[in-house]
Amino acid sequence: MVESRRMILYFPYGTNAPIYYRPIVTYAMMLINLLVFISYTEGTNLFNSFIPEHVEPYMLALGAGLHPVQWFTSNFIHASIFQLFFCMLFLWIFGIIVEGKLGPYKMLPLYLGIGILVCAAKQMLSLGLEPTQTCGALSIVFGLAAICLIWAPENEIDGVLIVFFVFFKAKHLETKISVLVTIFLLIQLLPFFVFGGTLYGTLLYLVGAFTGFIFGIVMLKLKLVDCEHWDILSVWKGENLWTDEERAAIEENKPEAIKHRQERRQKRDNLLTEEIELALTNRTPLPAFIIAQRKEREFADWKLPQPLHLKMIQQLLSDKYGTEAVTAMRQYLQRHKEQAVFVSLMLAQTLISQNKPKAAVKVLDNVPLQELAMEQQSAIQKVRSKAEAMHQKNLEAGIYEMEL
């Protein structure tokens, strides 16, 4: 019969998905499954669906209560060499992708966790139904396939499609993981839609995929895996197409990034201020002034807090460091509005004491007299008159002041 010769097989053999770790756990699980299978078949009945009687208690019993030991053991039992071969084939291709991103230390608990949780869920969902048994690592494979769909949907799997239909034909295929996994999962629904199987039985096989989907999303959100913006969420948002500059700009403008920068800047500013504050506490204003100048050259966005700045000016004047005090007062007027009138008056008086009356007048020209109280206006006018008289006297004596 021609119908008996119809067969389509697919063999995956490689992937272009980034793999950063050697798949030690994946290979180990494949070897363990093979050794377990050999141990109870003893090399016989390899091509028949046969489970020895002494192995049956370790299969997953459905509809017969809860048996926690089976949640672990049933994942390593396979009914035939064909079931084992195809489970291991797809375990290999999906396993190397997942473990290649996670590493062996995270892969082992993930592998066992999917198997145990899926088996537990199956037994719970089957309570009260007609008893039966199942086994195999297929649920874990479904789970890993779903994780690949979440973490690397746009990467491709290389495979060979073999068609037997009177003739034999093999064709190389490069298939996106999103497409292959979708087909892989939809095939499990065929018994229900094509052959009239029970939806319940079909859904039991997809519990593994659902579990893997949850694991994949949670681990992605917790940043336990780095998919380099090629995960399914990033692909949907188009983040995989952003340039490095665009991605950096977006990351910098995120609220958490802004908050982190603010906290880091505040910590830095506190450290820069502490050294100057200590110098002023010890009444050594000149070292405080030198430190402040150096810090402002190194950190353009930093400025000395207003109270410390004013304290430094007063100590510099008190200790007769006139030149440094003038520089500090000019910087104060550029950076602070508090006490600006008071500092302007001190600066003008200091300049007059240094025989720079013209510079003193310029400083006072920037003071908004109309916004001041009468007493302040009077004080400023008195200093201005003194500066103007000194400037006129200097001109008569042939003393010319250099422009600053």
PATOR-939524 format. One record per residue (C-alpha): x, y, z. Coordinates in steps of 0.25 Angstrom, whole numbers, always signed. Layout:
% PATOR-939524
<rec><east>X</east><north>Y</north><up>Z</up></rec>
...
END
This chain:
% PATOR-939524
<rec><east>+0</east><north>+0</north><up>+0</up></rec>
<rec><east>+5</east><north>+14</north><up>-3</up></rec>
<rec><east>-1</east><north>+19</north><up>+10</up></rec>
<rec><east>+8</east><north>+10</north><up>+18</up></rec>
<rec><east>+20</east><north>+17</north><up>+11</up></rec>
<rec><east>+16</east><north>+31</north><up>+15</up></rec>
<rec><east>+25</east><north>+37</north><up>+26</up></rec>
<rec><east>+30</east><north>+51</north><up>+29</up></rec>
<rec><east>+42</east><north>+53</north><up>+39</up></rec>
<rec><east>+49</east><north>+65</north><up>+43</up></rec>
<rec><east>+63</east><north>+64</north><up>+49</up></rec>
<rec><east>+69</east><north>+77</north><up>+56</up></rec>
<rec><east>+84</east><north>+77</north><up>+56</up></rec>
<rec><east>+89</east><north>+92</north><up>+59</up></rec>
<rec><east>+85</east><north>+106</north><up>+63</up></rec>
<rec><east>+90</east><north>+120</north><up>+61</up></rec>
<rec><east>+85</east><north>+124</north><up>+75</up></rec>
<rec><east>+97</east><north>+130</north><up>+83</up></rec>
<rec><east>+102</east><north>+119</north><up>+92</up></rec>
<rec><east>+111</east><north>+124</north><up>+104</up></rec>
<rec><east>+113</east><north>+111</north><up>+112</up></rec>
<rec><east>+116</east><north>+97</north><up>+109</up></rec>
<rec><east>+103</east><north>+89</north><up>+110</up></rec>
<rec><east>+108</east><north>+79</north><up>+121</up></rec>
<rec><east>+95</east><north>+77</north><up>+128</up></rec>
<rec><east>+88</east><north>+74</north><up>+114</up></rec>
<rec><east>+98</east><north>+64</north><up>+110</up></rec>
<rec><east>+97</east><north>+58</north><up>+124</up></rec>
<rec><east>+82</east><north>+57</north><up>+124</up></rec>
<rec><east>+83</east><north>+50</north><up>+110</up></rec>
<rec><east>+93</east><north>+40</north><up>+115</up></rec>
<rec><east>+85</east><north>+37</north><up>+128</up></rec>
<rec><east>+72</east><north>+35</north><up>+120</up></rec>
<rec><east>+80</east><north>+25</north><up>+111</up></rec>
<rec><east>+86</east><north>+17</north><up>+123</up></rec>
<rec><east>+73</east><north>+16</north><up>+130</up></rec>
<rec><east>+66</east><north>+11</north><up>+117</up></rec>
<rec><east>+77</east><north>+1</north><up>+115</up></rec>
<rec><east>+77</east><north>-4</north><up>+130</up></rec>
<rec><east>+62</east><north>-8</north><up>+129</up></rec>
<rec><east>+62</east><north>-13</north><up>+115</up></rec>
<rec><east>+75</east><north>-21</north><up>+116</up></rec>
<rec><east>+77</east><north>-19</north><up>+101</up></rec>
<rec><east>+64</east><north>-27</north><up>+98</up></rec>
<rec><east>+51</east><north>-22</north><up>+93</up></rec>
<rec><east>+57</east><north>-8</north><up>+88</up></rec>
<rec><east>+47</east><north>-6</north><up>+77</up></rec>
<rec><east>+35</east><north>-10</north><up>+85</up></rec>
<rec><east>+27</east><north>-2</north><up>+95</up></rec>
<rec><east>+30</east><north>-10</north><up>+107</up></rec>
<rec><east>+32</east><north>-6</north><up>+122</up></rec>
<rec><east>+36</east><north>-17</north><up>+131</up></rec>
<rec><east>+27</east><north>-20</north><up>+143</up></rec>
<rec><east>+37</east><north>-15</north><up>+153</up></rec>
<rec><east>+39</east><north>-2</north><up>+146</up></rec>
<rec><east>+24</east><north>+1</north><up>+146</up></rec>
<rec><east>+23</east><north>+7</north><up>+160</up></rec>
<rec><east>+33</east><north>+18</north><up>+156</up></rec>
<rec><east>+24</east><north>+22</north><up>+144</up></rec>
<rec><east>+15</east><north>+34</north><up>+146</up></rec>
<rec><east>+1</east><north>+28</north><up>+150</up></rec>
<rec><east>-11</east><north>+37</north><up>+146</up></rec>
<rec><east>-24</east><north>+36</north><up>+153</up></rec>
<rec><east>-19</east><north>+28</north><up>+164</up></rec>
<rec><east>-15</east><north>+38</north><up>+175</up></rec>
<rec><east>-2</east><north>+46</north><up>+177</up></rec>
<rec><east>+11</east><north>+39</north><up>+177</up></rec>
<rec><east>+23</east><north>+50</north><up>+179</up></rec>
<rec><east>+34</east><north>+40</north><up>+176</up></rec>
<rec><east>+28</east><north>+38</north><up>+162</up></rec>
<rec><east>+29</east><north>+53</north><up>+159</up></rec>
<rec><east>+44</east><north>+51</north><up>+158</up></rec>
<rec><east>+46</east><north>+36</north><up>+153</up></rec>
<rec><east>+36</east><north>+36</north><up>+142</up></rec>
<rec><east>+44</east><north>+47</north><up>+134</up></rec>
<rec><east>+55</east><north>+37</north><up>+132</up></rec>
<rec><east>+46</east><north>+25</north><up>+128</up></rec>
<rec><east>+43</east><north>+23</north><up>+113</up></rec>
<rec><east>+34</east><north>+12</north><up>+107</up></rec>
<rec><east>+42</east><north>+10</north><up>+94</up></rec>
<rec><east>+55</east><north>+13</north><up>+87</up></rec>
<rec><east>+47</east><north>+22</north><up>+77</up></rec>
<rec><east>+41</east><north>+30</north><up>+89</up></rec>
<rec><east>+55</east><north>+31</north><up>+95</up></rec>
<rec><east>+61</east><north>+35</north><up>+82</up></rec>
<rec><east>+52</east><north>+46</north><up>+78</up></rec>
<rec><east>+51</east><north>+52</north><up>+92</up></rec>
<rec><east>+66</east><north>+52</north><up>+93</up></rec>
<rec><east>+67</east><north>+58</north><up>+79</up></rec>
<rec><east>+59</east><north>+70</north><up>+83</up></rec>
<rec><east>+64</east><north>+71</north><up>+97</up></rec>
<rec><east>+78</east><north>+73</north><up>+91</up></rec>
<rec><east>+74</east><north>+84</north><up>+81</up></rec>
<rec><east>+65</east><north>+92</north><up>+91</up></rec>
<rec><east>+74</east><north>+88</north><up>+103</up></rec>
<rec><east>+87</east><north>+94</north><up>+97</up></rec>
<rec><east>+80</east><north>+107</north><up>+94</up></rec>
<rec><east>+74</east><north>+109</north><up>+108</up></rec>
<rec><east>+87</east><north>+104</north><up>+115</up></rec>
<rec><east>+95</east><north>+112</north><up>+106</up></rec>
<rec><east>+89</east><north>+124</north><up>+112</up></rec>
<rec><east>+88</east><north>+120</north><up>+126</up></rec>
<rec><east>+100</east><north>+111</north><up>+129</up></rec>
<rec><east>+100</east><north>+97</north><up>+136</up></rec>
<rec><east>+97</east><north>+102</north><up>+150</up></rec>
<rec><east>+84</east><north>+109</north><up>+146</up></rec>
<rec><east>+80</east><north>+98</north><up>+136</up></rec>
<rec><east>+80</east><north>+86</north><up>+145</up></rec>
<rec><east>+70</east><north>+92</north><up>+155</up></rec>
<rec><east>+62</east><north>+97</north><up>+143</up></rec>
<rec><east>+62</east><north>+84</north><up>+136</up></rec>
<rec><east>+58</east><north>+76</north><up>+149</up></rec>
<rec><east>+48</east><north>+87</north><up>+153</up></rec>
<rec><east>+40</east><north>+86</north><up>+140</up></rec>
<rec><east>+39</east><north>+71</north><up>+141</up></rec>
<rec><east>+35</east><north>+70</north><up>+155</up></rec>
<rec><east>+25</east><north>+82</north><up>+154</up></rec>
<rec><east>+19</east><north>+76</north><up>+141</up></rec>
<rec><east>+17</east><north>+62</north><up>+147</up></rec>
<rec><east>+11</east><north>+68</north><up>+160</up></rec>
<rec><east>+1</east><north>+76</north><up>+152</up></rec>
<rec><east>-2</east><north>+64</north><up>+143</up></rec>
<rec><east>-6</east><north>+55</north><up>+155</up></rec>
<rec><east>-14</east><north>+66</north><up>+161</up></rec>
<rec><east>-22</east><north>+69</north><up>+149</up></rec>
<rec><east>-25</east><north>+54</north><up>+146</up></rec>
<rec><east>-30</east><north>+51</north><up>+160</up></rec>
<rec><east>-43</east><north>+44</north><up>+159</up></rec>
<rec><east>-41</east><north>+40</north><up>+145</up></rec>
<rec><east>-39</east><north>+26</north><up>+139</up></rec>
<rec><east>-25</east><north>+21</north><up>+144</up></rec>
<rec><east>-14</east><north>+20</north><up>+134</up></rec>
<rec><east>+1</east><north>+22</north><up>+133</up></rec>
<rec><east>+11</east><north>+31</north><up>+125</up></rec>
<rec><east>+25</east><north>+33</north><up>+125</up></rec>
<rec><east>+37</east><north>+40</north><up>+117</up></rec>
<rec><east>+44</east><north>+54</north><up>+117</up></rec>
<rec><east>+35</east><north>+59</north><up>+106</up></rec>
<rec><east>+28</east><north>+69</north><up>+116</up></rec>
<rec><east>+42</east><north>+75</north><up>+120</up></rec>
<rec><east>+45</east><north>+76</north><up>+105</up></rec>
<rec><east>+32</east><north>+84</north><up>+103</up></rec>
<rec><east>+36</east><north>+93</north><up>+115</up></rec>
<rec><east>+50</east><north>+96</north><up>+109</up></rec>
<rec><east>+43</east><north>+98</north><up>+95</up></rec>
<rec><east>+34</east><north>+109</north><up>+101</up></rec>
<rec><east>+46</east><north>+115</north><up>+108</up></rec>
<rec><east>+53</east><north>+116</north><up>+94</up></rec>
<rec><east>+41</east><north>+122</north><up>+89</up></rec>
<rec><east>+42</east><north>+133</north><up>+99</up></rec>
<rec><east>+57</east><north>+135</north><up>+99</up></rec>
<rec><east>+61</east><north>+134</north><up>+85</up></rec>
<rec><east>+49</east><north>+134</north><up>+75</up></rec>
<rec><east>+56</east><north>+140</north><up>+64</up></rec>
<rec><east>+68</east><north>+131</north><up>+64</up></rec>
<rec><east>+68</east><north>+119</north><up>+55</up></rec>
<rec><east>+69</east><north>+104</north><up>+56</up></rec>
<rec><east>+76</east><north>+96</north><up>+45</up></rec>
<rec><east>+70</east><north>+83</north><up>+41</up></rec>
<rec><east>+67</east><north>+73</north><up>+31</up></rec>
<rec><east>+53</east><north>+69</north><up>+26</up></rec>
<rec><east>+52</east><north>+55</north><up>+21</up></rec>
<rec><east>+40</east><north>+51</north><up>+13</up></rec>
<rec><east>+36</east><north>+36</north><up>+10</up></rec>
<rec><east>+25</east><north>+35</north><up>+0</up></rec>
<rec><east>+28</east><north>+24</north><up>-10</up></rec>
<rec><east>+41</east><north>+32</north><up>-13</up></rec>
<rec><east>+51</east><north>+38</north><up>-3</up></rec>
<rec><east>+55</east><north>+52</north><up>-2</up></rec>
<rec><east>+63</east><north>+60</north><up>+9</up></rec>
<rec><east>+63</east><north>+76</north><up>+9</up></rec>
<rec><east>+71</east><north>+85</north><up>+18</up></rec>
<rec><east>+63</east><north>+95</north><up>+25</up></rec>
<rec><east>+66</east><north>+108</north><up>+33</up></rec>
<rec><east>+54</east><north>+110</north><up>+42</up></rec>
<rec><east>+52</east><north>+121</north><up>+52</up></rec>
<rec><east>+50</east><north>+116</north><up>+66</up></rec>
<rec><east>+37</east><north>+123</north><up>+68</up></rec>
<rec><east>+32</east><north>+115</north><up>+55</up></rec>
<rec><east>+37</east><north>+102</north><up>+59</up></rec>
<rec><east>+33</east><north>+102</north><up>+74</up></rec>
<rec><east>+19</east><north>+107</north><up>+69</up></rec>
<rec><east>+18</east><north>+95</north><up>+60</up></rec>
<rec><east>+24</east><north>+86</north><up>+70</up></rec>
<rec><east>+13</east><north>+90</north><up>+80</up></rec>
<rec><east>+1</east><north>+90</north><up>+70</up></rec>
<rec><east>+5</east><north>+75</north><up>+66</up></rec>
<rec><east>+1</east><north>+71</north><up>+80</up></rec>
<rec><east>-13</east><north>+77</north><up>+77</up></rec>
<rec><east>-15</east><north>+68</north><up>+64</up></rec>
<rec><east>-21</east><north>+56</north><up>+72</up></rec>
<rec><east>-32</east><north>+65</north><up>+77</up></rec>
<rec><east>-35</east><north>+72</north><up>+64</up></rec>
<rec><east>-32</east><north>+61</north><up>+54</up></rec>
<rec><east>-35</east><north>+48</north><up>+61</up></rec>
<rec><east>-45</east><north>+52</north><up>+71</up></rec>
<rec><east>-37</east><north>+50</north><up>+84</up></rec>
<rec><east>-40</east><north>+56</north><up>+97</up></rec>
<rec><east>-36</east><north>+70</north><up>+99</up></rec>
<rec><east>-32</east><north>+67</north><up>+113</up></rec>
<rec><east>-22</east><north>+57</north><up>+109</up></rec>
<rec><east>-16</east><north>+66</north><up>+99</up></rec>
<rec><east>-15</east><north>+78</north><up>+109</up></rec>
<rec><east>-8</east><north>+69</north><up>+119</up></rec>
<rec><east>+4</east><north>+68</north><up>+109</up></rec>
<rec><east>+4</east><north>+83</north><up>+108</up></rec>
<rec><east>+5</east><north>+85</north><up>+123</up></rec>
<rec><east>+20</east><north>+85</north><up>+121</up></rec>
<rec><east>+20</east><north>+96</north><up>+110</up></rec>
<rec><east>+11</east><north>+105</north><up>+120</up></rec>
<rec><east>+21</east><north>+102</north><up>+131</up></rec>
<rec><east>+33</east><north>+106</north><up>+122</up></rec>
<rec><east>+26</east><north>+118</north><up>+117</up></rec>
<rec><east>+24</east><north>+123</north><up>+132</up></rec>
<rec><east>+39</east><north>+119</north><up>+135</up></rec>
<rec><east>+44</east><north>+127</north><up>+123</up></rec>
<rec><east>+36</east><north>+140</north><up>+126</up></rec>
<rec><east>+39</east><north>+140</north><up>+141</up></rec>
<rec><east>+54</east><north>+138</north><up>+138</up></rec>
<rec><east>+54</east><north>+148</north><up>+128</up></rec>
<rec><east>+47</east><north>+158</north><up>+137</up></rec>
<rec><east>+57</east><north>+155</north><up>+148</up></rec>
<rec><east>+69</east><north>+157</north><up>+139</up></rec>
<rec><east>+74</east><north>+143</north><up>+142</up></rec>
<rec><east>+77</east><north>+142</north><up>+127</up></rec>
<rec><east>+82</east><north>+152</north><up>+117</up></rec>
<rec><east>+76</east><north>+150</north><up>+103</up></rec>
<rec><east>+83</east><north>+163</north><up>+98</up></rec>
<rec><east>+69</east><north>+169</north><up>+94</up></rec>
<rec><east>+65</east><north>+157</north><up>+85</up></rec>
<rec><east>+55</east><north>+151</north><up>+94</up></rec>
<rec><east>+40</east><north>+151</north><up>+90</up></rec>
<rec><east>+37</east><north>+163</north><up>+98</up></rec>
<rec><east>+48</east><north>+172</north><up>+92</up></rec>
<rec><east>+45</east><north>+167</north><up>+78</up></rec>
<rec><east>+30</east><north>+171</north><up>+80</up></rec>
<rec><east>+35</east><north>+185</north><up>+84</up></rec>
<rec><east>+45</east><north>+186</north><up>+73</up></rec>
<rec><east>+56</east><north>+187</north><up>+83</up></rec>
<rec><east>+65</east><north>+177</north><up>+76</up></rec>
<rec><east>+66</east><north>+187</north><up>+64</up></rec>
<rec><east>+71</east><north>+199</north><up>+73</up></rec>
<rec><east>+85</east><north>+204</north><up>+71</up></rec>
<rec><east>+94</east><north>+204</north><up>+83</up></rec>
<rec><east>+93</east><north>+219</north><up>+84</up></rec>
<rec><east>+78</east><north>+218</north><up>+84</up></rec>
<rec><east>+78</east><north>+207</north><up>+94</up></rec>
<rec><east>+87</east><north>+215</north><up>+103</up></rec>
<rec><east>+79</east><north>+227</north><up>+102</up></rec>
<rec><east>+66</east><north>+220</north><up>+106</up></rec>
<rec><east>+73</east><north>+213</north><up>+117</up></rec>
<rec><east>+78</east><north>+226</north><up>+122</up></rec>
<rec><east>+64</east><north>+232</north><up>+122</up></rec>
<rec><east>+58</east><north>+221</north><up>+130</up></rec>
<rec><east>+53</east><north>+226</north><up>+144</up></rec>
<rec><east>+61</east><north>+215</north><up>+151</up></rec>
<rec><east>+74</east><north>+220</north><up>+143</up></rec>
<rec><east>+71</east><north>+234</north><up>+147</up></rec>
<rec><east>+69</east><north>+231</north><up>+161</up></rec>
<rec><east>+82</east><north>+223</north><up>+162</up></rec>
<rec><east>+90</east><north>+234</north><up>+155</up></rec>
<rec><east>+84</east><north>+244</north><up>+165</up></rec>
<rec><east>+87</east><north>+235</north><up>+177</up></rec>
<rec><east>+101</east><north>+233</north><up>+172</up></rec>
<rec><east>+103</east><north>+248</north><up>+169</up></rec>
<rec><east>+98</east><north>+251</north><up>+183</up></rec>
<rec><east>+108</east><north>+241</north><up>+189</up></rec>
<rec><east>+119</east><north>+247</north><up>+181</up></rec>
<rec><east>+116</east><north>+261</north><up>+185</up></rec>
<rec><east>+115</east><north>+258</north><up>+200</up></rec>
<rec><east>+129</east><north>+252</north><up>+199</up></rec>
<rec><east>+135</east><north>+264</north><up>+192</up></rec>
<rec><east>+129</east><north>+273</north><up>+202</up></rec>
<rec><east>+134</east><north>+266</north><up>+214</up></rec>
<rec><east>+148</east><north>+269</north><up>+212</up></rec>
<rec><east>+146</east><north>+284</north><up>+210</up></rec>
<rec><east>+136</east><north>+284</north><up>+222</up></rec>
<rec><east>+147</east><north>+277</north><up>+231</up></rec>
<rec><east>+157</east><north>+288</north><up>+226</up></rec>
<rec><east>+148</east><north>+299</north><up>+230</up></rec>
<rec><east>+145</east><north>+293</north><up>+243</up></rec>
<rec><east>+160</east><north>+293</north><up>+246</up></rec>
<rec><east>+160</east><north>+308</north><up>+242</up></rec>
<rec><east>+170</east><north>+305</north><up>+230</up></rec>
<rec><east>+162</east><north>+313</north><up>+219</up></rec>
<rec><east>+174</east><north>+313</north><up>+209</up></rec>
<rec><east>+174</east><north>+297</north><up>+208</up></rec>
<rec><east>+159</east><north>+298</north><up>+207</up></rec>
<rec><east>+160</east><north>+308</north><up>+196</up></rec>
<rec><east>+170</east><north>+300</north><up>+188</up></rec>
<rec><east>+162</east><north>+287</north><up>+190</up></rec>
<rec><east>+150</east><north>+294</north><up>+185</up></rec>
<rec><east>+157</east><north>+299</north><up>+172</up></rec>
<rec><east>+162</east><north>+286</north><up>+169</up></rec>
<rec><east>+149</east><north>+279</north><up>+171</up></rec>
<rec><east>+142</east><north>+288</north><up>+162</up></rec>
<rec><east>+152</east><north>+286</north><up>+151</up></rec>
<rec><east>+150</east><north>+271</north><up>+152</up></rec>
<rec><east>+135</east><north>+271</north><up>+153</up></rec>
<rec><east>+129</east><north>+282</north><up>+145</up></rec>
<rec><east>+115</east><north>+279</north><up>+150</up></rec>
<rec><east>+119</east><north>+280</north><up>+165</up></rec>
<rec><east>+118</east><north>+293</north><up>+173</up></rec>
<rec><east>+122</east><north>+296</north><up>+188</up></rec>
<rec><east>+109</east><north>+297</north><up>+196</up></rec>
<rec><east>+105</east><north>+311</north><up>+199</up></rec>
<rec><east>+107</east><north>+311</north><up>+214</up></rec>
<rec><east>+121</east><north>+305</north><up>+213</up></rec>
<rec><east>+124</east><north>+315</north><up>+202</up></rec>
<rec><east>+121</east><north>+327</north><up>+210</up></rec>
<rec><east>+128</east><north>+321</north><up>+222</up></rec>
<rec><east>+141</east><north>+319</north><up>+214</up></rec>
<rec><east>+140</east><north>+334</north><up>+209</up></rec>
<rec><east>+139</east><north>+339</north><up>+223</up></rec>
<rec><east>+150</east><north>+331</north><up>+228</up></rec>
<rec><east>+159</east><north>+335</north><up>+216</up></rec>
<rec><east>+156</east><north>+350</north><up>+219</up></rec>
<rec><east>+159</east><north>+348</north><up>+233</up></rec>
<rec><east>+172</east><north>+341</north><up>+231</up></rec>
<rec><east>+176</east><north>+352</north><up>+221</up></rec>
<rec><east>+176</east><north>+343</north><up>+208</up></rec>
<rec><east>+170</east><north>+355</north><up>+200</up></rec>
<rec><east>+173</east><north>+349</north><up>+186</up></rec>
<rec><east>+167</east><north>+336</north><up>+189</up></rec>
<rec><east>+155</east><north>+343</north><up>+196</up></rec>
<rec><east>+152</east><north>+351</north><up>+183</up></rec>
<rec><east>+153</east><north>+339</north><up>+174</up></rec>
<rec><east>+143</east><north>+331</north><up>+184</up></rec>
<rec><east>+134</east><north>+343</north><up>+185</up></rec>
<rec><east>+133</east><north>+344</north><up>+170</up></rec>
<rec><east>+130</east><north>+329</north><up>+169</up></rec>
<rec><east>+119</east><north>+331</north><up>+179</up></rec>
<rec><east>+112</east><north>+341</north><up>+172</up></rec>
<rec><east>+112</east><north>+333</north><up>+159</up></rec>
<rec><east>+106</east><north>+320</north><up>+166</up></rec>
<rec><east>+98</east><north>+325</north><up>+178</up></rec>
<rec><east>+87</east><north>+335</north><up>+180</up></rec>
<rec><east>+86</east><north>+334</north><up>+195</up></rec>
<rec><east>+93</east><north>+346</north><up>+202</up></rec>
<rec><east>+97</east><north>+351</north><up>+188</up></rec>
<rec><east>+96</east><north>+366</north><up>+193</up></rec>
<rec><east>+104</east><north>+363</north><up>+205</up></rec>
<rec><east>+115</east><north>+356</north><up>+197</up></rec>
<rec><east>+115</east><north>+367</north><up>+187</up></rec>
<rec><east>+117</east><north>+378</north><up>+197</up></rec>
<rec><east>+129</east><north>+370</north><up>+203</up></rec>
<rec><east>+135</east><north>+368</north><up>+190</up></rec>
<rec><east>+134</east><north>+383</north><up>+186</up></rec>
<rec><east>+140</east><north>+386</north><up>+200</up></rec>
<rec><east>+152</east><north>+376</north><up>+198</up></rec>
<rec><east>+154</east><north>+382</north><up>+184</up></rec>
<rec><east>+155</east><north>+396</north><up>+189</up></rec>
<rec><east>+165</east><north>+391</north><up>+200</up></rec>
<rec><east>+173</east><north>+385</north><up>+188</up></rec>
<rec><east>+173</east><north>+399</north><up>+181</up></rec>
<rec><east>+163</east><north>+394</north><up>+170</up></rec>
<rec><east>+152</east><north>+404</north><up>+171</up></rec>
<rec><east>+147</east><north>+402</north><up>+157</up></rec>
<rec><east>+145</east><north>+387</north><up>+159</up></rec>
<rec><east>+138</east><north>+390</north><up>+171</up></rec>
<rec><east>+128</east><north>+400</north><up>+164</up></rec>
<rec><east>+125</east><north>+389</north><up>+154</up></rec>
<rec><east>+122</east><north>+379</north><up>+164</up></rec>
<rec><east>+112</east><north>+389</north><up>+171</up></rec>
<rec><east>+106</east><north>+392</north><up>+157</up></rec>
<rec><east>+100</east><north>+377</north><up>+157</up></rec>
<rec><east>+93</east><north>+379</north><up>+170</up></rec>
<rec><east>+78</east><north>+382</north><up>+168</up></rec>
<rec><east>+76</east><north>+394</north><up>+177</up></rec>
<rec><east>+61</east><north>+396</north><up>+175</up></rec>
<rec><east>+59</east><north>+382</north><up>+181</up></rec>
<rec><east>+67</east><north>+385</north><up>+194</up></rec>
<rec><east>+63</east><north>+392</north><up>+207</up></rec>
<rec><east>+67</east><north>+406</north><up>+209</up></rec>
<rec><east>+78</east><north>+402</north><up>+219</up></rec>
<rec><east>+84</east><north>+393</north><up>+209</up></rec>
<rec><east>+83</east><north>+404</north><up>+198</up></rec>
<rec><east>+90</east><north>+414</north><up>+207</up></rec>
<rec><east>+101</east><north>+404</north><up>+210</up></rec>
<rec><east>+104</east><north>+401</north><up>+195</up></rec>
<rec><east>+103</east><north>+416</north><up>+191</up></rec>
<rec><east>+113</east><north>+419</north><up>+202</up></rec>
<rec><east>+123</east><north>+408</north><up>+197</up></rec>
<rec><east>+120</east><north>+413</north><up>+183</up></rec>
<rec><east>+123</east><north>+427</north><up>+186</up></rec>
<rec><east>+136</east><north>+423</north><up>+192</up></rec>
<rec><east>+140</east><north>+414</north><up>+180</up></rec>
<rec><east>+137</east><north>+425</north><up>+170</up></rec>
<rec><east>+145</east><north>+436</north><up>+178</up></rec>
<rec><east>+157</east><north>+426</north><up>+179</up></rec>
<rec><east>+156</east><north>+424</north><up>+164</up></rec>
<rec><east>+156</east><north>+438</north><up>+161</up></rec>
<rec><east>+168</east><north>+441</north><up>+170</up></rec>
<rec><east>+175</east><north>+430</north><up>+163</up></rec>
<rec><east>+173</east><north>+436</north><up>+150</up></rec>
<rec><east>+178</east><north>+449</north><up>+154</up></rec>
<rec><east>+190</east><north>+442</north><up>+159</up></rec>
<rec><east>+192</east><north>+435</north><up>+146</up></rec>
<rec><east>+189</east><north>+421</north><up>+152</up></rec>
<rec><east>+181</east><north>+413</north><up>+143</up></rec>
<rec><east>+174</east><north>+400</north><up>+147</up></rec>
<rec><east>+175</east><north>+388</north><up>+138</up></rec>
<rec><east>+161</east><north>+382</north><up>+133</up></rec>
<rec><east>+158</east><north>+369</north><up>+139</up></rec>
END
